[in-house]
Amino acid sequence: MSDIRPVYLRLRDEIAAAIIDGRYPEGDMLPSVRALAAEQGANPLTVAKAYQQFQSDGLIQVQRGVGMFVRPGAAEQLRAAERTAFLDHEWPQIRARMDRLGIGSAELFDRA
């Protein structure tokens, strides 16, 4: 299944996962827009748009002339938002597919 969402949203999800996973710990500086754009093969304006979303959500702090830093509490705030999105939007679809395929929770846990 291909991801048809805009590139900046896909980048935002990758950055969010890195914050949640601790690859970008709270208080640490994020890669510059240009560095992340080069790493991801993306347009710097696209990366800037993804970072702007984090800034608007209060998850990063910009220090002019220095860089962008992950705010304290950002990982937990992102984790809570991701959990809610999963439980509200993704899980019902997964559960419905499991029901269609006759997959029970016991079978699922046996494979874990």
C-alpha angles and dihedrals in degrees: 000000000000123000109240095180119116115277093245090059091050089049090048090054091050092050091046090052090050091052093047092046092049096245085122101034122203110276093023125118118253120227113274118263091252094047093049092045090053092046093049097037089238135135112266090232089058091052090046089054091052091049090047089058090055091048091050089050090052093243098120133037123215118217106194112239092007110061146253122305133196108248121231110266093025094117093053092044090051092045091052092049092047091049092051092047091049095048095043101041115012103035096057089055092046091047092049091051091049089052092049091051095043094242113156128199092251091058090047093052092045088062096047 
